[in-house]
Amino acid sequence: MEVTILGSQGTWPGPGGQTCGYLVSHDGFHLWVDAGTGTFARLQEHVSVGDLGGMLITHGHPDHFVDMIPAFYARHYGGMGSPNLPFYSPDGFTDLAALLVSENGRNVMAQAYAFKAAQGGSPFELGPFRVMPFEMTHVGVKALGYRIDAGGVSLAYTGDTGPCDEVVELARDADLFLAEATYQDSSNLMPFHLSARQAGEIAQQAGARRLVLTHLTPDLDPVISLREASEAFDGVADLAITAMVLEVGA
């Protein structure tokens, strides 16, 4: 299983940057996980629009989903891909998203995407992947983290979350733990995001094999975030950088 970083900045992108999005690939099947600002353009540097096999959205905050809209335009109006692309997200999110591009009240987005509600604790199969959603602790919206298994290895991705028991279970023995790390030690910590040190502590508690930090706001020094996470985690820790390709389990 490979993970290509399409974007890793949190809340807003810095100059030339992108917010969160990842291309997860195995056996020729390509899964787009979160679709933050700028990630659709980056995705097309690696695969064609029609090569996508499915999408996962963690929650309905714009830095994680807005590029599903230009992707819809490309597929529906540009003919770049067949209709009914499998699309999983928390319950209720797609009803709101579809209003952004409705045609006289008609849900045309549902023609490009086959919307399905993901539920915490209810696994599903998508191509070669087994996906287990976990309910995360976030603010104002339903938020899911996803555990993605294929080829004998596991990717755990938090989306956005604060510290909670569920995020530890999400990361339990994961080969790659892709964890949001919005804050640093000097930040005013809030209960609906993780700091880099908290991400490291969770990785350590869960027995994850590798930690990769993502969702860093562009005003913070990522070197400091990596140092703080590494102080709490005995394993290998890295920063998610656009265009980086991670071999899960390597």
Phi, psi and omega in degrees: 000133178243144175238119176258126181281116177266338179182149186214010179272151186256138172075307175216154178270145170281180180305125180073009185258179179221152171274196197288134173185145187215143175252116181253123189231142176199131178053039177079003179258135186239125183241125179265118183248115188063144189225060182289176183307125175086353186282336179293320177297318179294321180302320183289350173282347185243322179219160174282159180302320181288348180276352179294137178257345180177169179225146171233131175242132183280324182190171190266039169263139193304327182290000178240354184221347194300332182281000168294339182284306175298330175295322175298314179303315182297318183284316188278312183265330181270353179067022183265073181124150181283159178290172173064042173294124178304130188219111182250138180200169177300151181303134176093341183294315188290334177298321179285317181298322183294334179295337183291337183229023182292152176250101182053043179084357181272133183279081181285336178298329180291350174278328178277324183245139171265093187288133176223139180273123175271141182234138176304131179084001181244099183287160176212161179257139178216106187059228180277001187262141166256123185246126175244115176280146174234137178283123181261168178258106180222186188243129168083343182219160169289132183228138180237145162257157183235132170257121186241121183242137173193146175060027177081010178232163186230133170250129174244124182235127186283334201061223176253135179198155165267178178298135179194162179298325185295324181289331174293317178293323176304317185272358187305115177058023180292142174291325176222122177251107180265103193240135172296145182214065188294324190249167170239173184304327183278356183282163170277094188293140177239155188282000184248009170221164176258149165273166177299319179295318178297321176299318177296319179296319178295316178301319179294313181297323184278347183074028177295149184273328180215140180243131174235124183273136177220180181059040174274128177292143189289355178272355181257151178282114183294336178296322177294317178301316181295320179296317182294320177295319183293332177292338182256352187231129183279342183273194180281129177238140181220169172257138172285123182233135182308134180081354174296139176245121183252128175268111183292126180092352179288000000 
